[in-house]
């Protein structure tokens, strides 16, 4: 018999892919073709903040090279505004443009509609809180493994 750990790690990855598909279907239904689902989630996580690409990477736990590429694409599609930091010309700060803010507002509304649907899916707040607690334990566990293997 296989250890539940194996099922958990496969399920976490599969759930992430399913959620990306949920966002993709919504974008497709809205006729949004100039941004992909991963970029839309980066945009959503940025919100109304103005931060560097490095801070965005740290906050969202995205792969650094993917964030740079996706920020470039979102800038080209007018979802982001980029500004050089006045204190460090090498550093670029990003924030949502009006178009980006409009998509952020839509995604917020879309996620709120999903929250309203949770009771009919038999997902009460208490159960979600338990899931979050378990996922945070996985996060701490994997972080400790990373730090151990890096000699930290």
N, C-alpha and C positions, 0 to 999 in steps of 0.2 A: 504494500500500500504506500502511496506517495504521501509525503509530508504536506500539510496544509500550506506551508510557506510557498511551495511551488505554485499552487493554485492562486494564492494571494498575489504573487508578483505577476503572473499572467493576467489575472483579472484587473489589476491596477492599470496595466498597459492597455488592455482591451477597452476599459472604461474611458481612458483618455482618448483613444481613437474614436469611440462612439460619440463622446462629447464634441470632438472636432467635427464629426459628421453632422451633429445637430446644428452647429453653427453654420456649416456649409450649406445645409438645406435651407436655413433661414435666409442666408445671403442670396442663394439662387432664387428663392421665392420672391425676394424683393428686387430681383434683377441686378444685383450688385455683382459686377464682374471684374472690377478693377482692384479688388483686394481679396486675399484668400482667408480661410478660416483662422490660420495661425496668426496672420497679420491682424485680423480683427480682434483676436484675444489679446495680443500685445497692445493694440490700441485701447481696448477696454481696460486693461490693467494700468495703463498710463493715466487714464482719466483726465482730470483737470490739472495734473501736476506738470511741472517743467523740470526735466531731469536730464542727466547725461545718458548716453547709450550704455556706459558701464553700470550706472545705477539701475537702469532698466533691466540689464542682464541680471544683476544681483537680486533685484526685487522679484522678477518673474521666473528666475531659475531657467532662463533660456540659454541655449548654446550661444556663445559670444559671436561666432562668425555668422550664425543664422540671424541674430538680432541686427547686426550691421547691414546685412543684405536686405532684411525685411524693412528696416527703417528707411533705407534708400528707396525701396519700391513704394512705401507709403508716402514718402516725400514726393516722389515723382507723380503719384496719383492724387496729390494735394490733400492728403489726410493729416500730414504733419507739417509743422513749421520748424526749421532748424536755425539756430543762432549760435555763433561762436561765443564762447565765454569771454567776457571782457578781461577777466583775470588770468586766463590761460588760453591762449589762442589755439592750442592744440585740441582743446576740449570743445565738443559740440553739444549744446543743449537742445532738446526736442520738446515740443508740446503739440497738442492737437490743434489743427486748423478748425475753421467753422465747419467744414465738411466732416472732419474727424469727430468733432463734438456732436454733430447730428447723428453719426453712426453710433457713437458711445451712448447717446440718449436712447436710441432705438434698442441697442443691446440690453441696456438696463431695464427697459420696459419688457423686452422679450424674456429676460431672466425672471422678472417679477411675475410674469404670467406662468412661468414654469413653477415658481414657488406656490402659486395658488393651486396648481394641479397636484402637488405632493400628497395631500390627504387622500385623493382618489387613487393614488399609486401605493397606498399603504406605507407611506414614508413619513411618520410623525417626527416632529422636531427632536424629540428625545433620542430616537433611533439615529437620526442624522448626527446628533452630538456625539453619540457613541462611536459612529463610523469615523468622525473627525478625530476623536481621541486616538483611535487605533491607527489611523493614517499618520498622525503626528508622531506616534511611537515608532512607526516604520521610518519616518523621516529622521528622527534622532538616531535610530539604529544604523541606518545607512550612512549618516553623517559621521558617526563614530567609526565606522569601518573605513570610510574615506580618510579621515584624519589619522587613524592607526596606520593605514597603508602608506600614507605620506610621511609618517614619522612625526606627526604633530602631537 
